[in-house]
């Protein structure tokens, strides 16, 4: 059973963040994570990522990895991400 993840964070520029996000597609796939990035229409530097992962543990391992932390730094993430885990049922 997979879980849904919703993440919100501030970025210095959405285009730069989206470029880094898109370049990390293979790393997410390898971790079993499928996700898409969105820009808040009313706050252009507020990014949202919505996706699925095999488990909370799998996502947490990916998200807390040194490689992911470096990607977020390179993407211009300027706030602490707010991560919400959702499950159906």
BELMO-V316973 format. One record per residue. BURIAL is 1 if it has 16 or more other ideal C-beta (glycine too) atoms within 10 Angstrom, else 0. Layout:
BEGIN
[[BURIAL] [BURIAL]]
END
This chain:
BEGIN
[[0] [1] [1] [0] [1] [0] [1] [1] [1] [1] [1] [0] [0] [1] [0] [0] [1] [1] [0] [1] [1] [0] [0] [1] [0] [0] [0] [1] [0] [0] [1] [0] [1] [0] [1] [0] [1] [0] [1] [0] [0] [0] [0] [0] [1] [1] [1] [0] [1] [1] [1] [0] [1] [0] [0] [0] [0] [0] [1] [0] [0] [1] [1] [0] [0] [0] [0] [1] [0] [0] [1] [1] [0] [0] [1] [1] [1] [0] [0] [0] [0] [0] [0] [0] [0] [0] [0] [0] [0]]
END
